[in-house]
Amino acid sequence: MTLDPHMVMIILAAAIATYLTRAGGYLVISRIRSLPPRAEAALNAVPAAVLTTLVAPAFFMGGMDVKIAMLIGLAAGLRFSIIPMLLMGWGAAIVIRHAPF
């Protein structure tokens, strides 16, 4: 198996861009003494936005088993902490995928 030089260059460029983005963001934020309220609100919204970009495609493109397991995980997440939520969601997916119906 040989490596495609174009693919290697794309991967390296993506790695460099990712590093510069993360390091640049850290340097900019570390030099600011206090964040404006809007900037702080935007930064606080990032985890929810990232989670949505990971979960939404799986929910809408997945089968009924994925949808049911994610809804069970959501319901469990409203009541329990993260580990029980993950276990209930994964358990639901396993049971649904292996059920004889």
Beta strands, then each sheet from edge to edge (+ up, - down):
end
